[in-house]
Amino acid sequence: MERELMKKLMAWKDSPRRKPLILKGARQVGKTWLMQQFGKRCYKQTAYVNFDNNPAMQQVFRQDFDINRILLAINAWTGVRVLPKETLLIFDEVQEAPLAISALKYFYENAPEYSVIAAGSLLGTALHKGISYPVGKVSTVQLHPLSFYEFLNAIGEEGLAELLDNGDELTLKAFHDRFVTALKNYYVVGGMPEAVDVFVKTRDFAEVRQVQKALLDLYEADFGKHIPDVDLPRVRLIWNAIPSQLAKDNRKFFFGQVKKGARASEFEKATKWLVDCGLIIRVHRIAKPAVPMAANVEQNAYKLFFVDVGLLGAVSELDVRSIIEGNRLFVEYKGALTEQYVCQELQADKASHLYYFTSENGHYEIDFMIQQGNDVIPVEVKAEQNLRSKSLRAYFDKYHPHKTIRLSIQDYRKQDWVENIPLFAIHTFM
């Protein structure tokens, strides 16, 4: 299945200012496959080193940072002679060899002719254990689950994906029903590569749900392996509470509903662990809609989303028919699914930093706020057919933003104060 990030990797390869690259992303989002596929397409050979359960190669980086010695060891281990311009050097599960992360600095300073990519599912959490991170000496990219656009290409709907690229409003309107059907399928399947692959091969939602359940079990097993006993209960409390918290009308995460009397500060370490390993997305509230938005963040007020909409449906045990057929259960829960979808779509397709905003009196809330240049763009998410936008209108009347966006199932249209973008066309219009 084709990944859009491949284009960035190709641009990185040809950049005259190329630095070693760190590829981040949750476990099972396809990092290893992407790196190896990139090596096959763009290099004569690939030298692949996986540090997991590999004490020999871990030891290589404990001695010193002599690049020639390190390359000789890699040659001996992989059987591949690492040559500039011809070989892609991959360090996988690099968090298991912390000094290999530090070594990236010396590849950049002393051997920039070599192409080096490092990845690790728990890399983000490892960096908080005193590992020396080569700030300024590496580039970083993030791999997310497949976006809806990537999903269309993967399931054989390349024609619909091309329509999104083309962006013709009338043509998109003509294919509205097909897009909605595909979007409902995406709500169920999500973007985890294994789940998408099973759907492509079987078109069986029950088989997809089994894969999703296995992934959830895998993540839960990781908790027990990698989290200190003192933090483990809090991590599990947060993880298990996300579906019910997203199902509320107010999706702000309330720790008092997780544990009586609890505050956000008590769970900060546990929340950060889940964020750093890519399993959840944290969207902070901003105190005022002004740039830079990062300077206006309220640290203890945020919404938490899963890494993937399909996993959210699986952990919530939503009946597939309720999503596909749009019956009562889906009507009650689809606001959560739709907001989850928008969150990961904006992150995966646009690499946006996401925030949300609540008015001073608390009378209205804007689902997402994104920054485009010097503009703060309010984004409202509508799961229902009803397009009344009282909150968005109230925000517009007070702040007069340059651009106002409503995401809904309706076709594209631009009014005098708001731009309505179909949920399936975020790739096109945002």
C-alpha positions, 0 to 999 in steps of 0.5 A, spaced: 500 500 500 502 506 498 504 511 503 504 519 502 510 519 506 514 516 501 515 522 497 518 526 503 523 520 504 525 521 496 525 528 497 530 527 503 534 522 499 536 528 494 536 534 499 543 537 499 542 538 506 540 531 508 541 529 516 540 523 519 532 521 519 528 519 525 522 516 523 517 516 529 510 513 529 506 508 534 507 500 533 504 497 527 503 503 523 508 501 518 515 504 519 519 498 518 515 496 511 516 503 509 523 504 510 525 497 507 520 499 501 524 506 500 530 502 500 528 497 495 526 503 491 531 508 491 538 505 493 542 499 490 542 495 497 539 496 504 543 495 511 538 493 516 539 493 523 534 491 528 536 492 535 531 489 539 534 482 542 540 484 539 546 485 544 551 484 539 549 490 535 547 494 541 555 493 544 557 496 538 555 503 540 557 502 547 565 503 545 565 509 541 563 513 536 568 511 530 564 511 524 569 507 520 569 501 526 561 502 526 560 501 519 565 495 519 561 492 524 554 493 520 558 490 514 559 484 518 552 483 521 548 484 515 553 482 510 552 488 506 557 493 505 555 500 506 557 505 501 555 512 500 549 514 495 548 506 494 546 504 501 540 505 505 542 504 513 536 503 517 536 502 525 530 499 527 527 499 534 533 504 536 530 505 543 533 499 545 540 501 543 540 509 546 547 510 544 545 509 537 541 515 537 547 519 540 551 516 534 547 520 529 550 526 531 557 523 528 554 520 522 551 528 521 558 531 522 563 526 520 560 522 515 554 526 512 555 522 505 551 516 508 544 515 508 541 513 515 534 512 518 532 510 525 526 508 527 523 506 534 516 504 536 517 507 543 523 512 541 519 518 544 518 514 551 525 512 551 528 520 550 525 521 557 530 517 560 536 521 559 538 519 552 542 524 549 538 526 543 542 529 537 538 536 537 539 540 530 543 534 527 537 530 525 531 531 521 524 528 524 518 525 520 512 522 523 508 516 520 501 516 522 495 510 520 493 511 513 489 517 511 482 516 508 486 518 501 491 513 502 485 508 504 482 509 498 488 508 494 489 501 498 482 498 497 482 499 489 478 506 489 484 510 486 479 513 481 476 516 487 483 518 490 484 522 483 478 526 484 480 528 491 487 530 487 483 534 482 478 538 487 473 539 482 467 541 486 461 538 481 465 532 480 466 530 487 458 532 488 456 527 483 460 521 486 458 524 493 454 517 495 461 513 493 465 517 497 460 517 503 460 509 503 468 509 502 468 513 508 463 509 513 468 503 511 474 507 513 470 509 520 470 501 521 477 499 518 481 505 520 488 506 517 492 501 521 496 497 515 494 490 517 487 492 518 487 495 511 490 489 508 485 484 511 479 488 509 482 489 502 483 481 501 477 479 505 472 485 505 470 481 511 469 486 517 469 481 522 476 479 520 478 486 520 475 487 528 479 481 530 485 484 527 484 490 531 482 486 537 489 483 537 492 490 536 489 492 542 491 486 546 498 488 543 498 495 546 496 492 553 501 487 553 506 493 551 504 497 557 506 491 562 513 490 559 515 497 558 511 502 564 514 502 571 509 498 576 508 505 579 505 508 573 502 502 570 495 503 573 494 510 571 496 509 564 491 503 564 485 508 567 487 513 561 487 508 556 480 505 558 477 512 559 478 515 552 472 512 549 467 514 554 470 521 554 469 522 547 462 519 547 460 525 551 458 532 548 463 535 552 470 531 550 474 535 554 478 529 558 475 530 565 480 526 570 475 526 576 471 521 572 477 517 571 478 517 578 474 520 584 478 527 586 483 526 581 487 532 577 490 532 571 497 533 574 497 526 577 496 523 570 501 527 567 506 522 566 502 517 564 498 521 559 505 523 556 507 516 556 501 514 551 502 521 547 510 519 546 509 512 544 504 515 539 498 511 541 494 517 543 493 524 540 493 530 545 489 536 543 490 542 548 485 548 549 488 555 548 486 561 552 485 565 546 485 565 539 491 568 537 498 566 534 502 563 536 497 558 538 502 554 542 504 560 547 496 560 549 496 553 551 492 551 557 496 545 559 491 542 564 485 542 559 485 538 553 482 532 549 485 525 548 484 521 542 486 514 539 491 513 534 486 510 529 478 511 528 478 503 527 481 502 534 476 507 537 470 503 534 473 496 536 475 498 543 468 501 544 465 495 541 461 498 536 457 494 532 459 494 525 452 495 522 450 501 526 456 504 523 455 502 515 447 503 516 447 509 520 442 506 525 440 509 532 447 507 535 451 510 530 447 516 531 448 517 538 456 515 537 458 518 531 460 525 533 465 521 537 467 517 531 467 523 526 471 528 531 476 522 532 476 521 524 478 529 523 483 529 528 487 524 525 486 526 518 488 533 520 494 530 523 496 525 517 494 529 511 496 536 513 501 535 519 497 540 523 498 542 530 491 541 533 488 545 538 481 547 541 477 553 544 472 555 549 469 561 549 470 565 556 463 564 558 463 557 556 457 558 552 460 555 545 466 551 543 470 550 537 472 543 535 479 544 532 483 550 531 489 550 526 494 555 524 496 557 517 501 562 517 499 568 521 491 566 521 488 562 526 482 557 523 476 555 527 474 548 524 467 545 526 465 538 525 458 536 524 456 529 524 449 530 523 445 533 516 443 539 520 448 544 518 446 550 524 453 552 526 451 557 532 458 556 536 462 557 529 457 563 528 458 566 535 466 565 534 466 569 527 461 574 530 466 576 535 473 574 532 472 575 524 477 570 522 480 570 515 477 563 514 472 559 517 471 552 516 465 547 517 466 539 516 460 535 514 457 530 510 454 535 505 457 537 499 462 543 498 459 550 498 462 557 500 458 562 504 459 569 505 462 567 512 463 559 512 466 554 507 463 547 508 468 542 506 465 535 505 468 530 511 471 526 505 475 531 502 479 534 507 485 532 503 482 536 497 480 543 501 484 544 507 
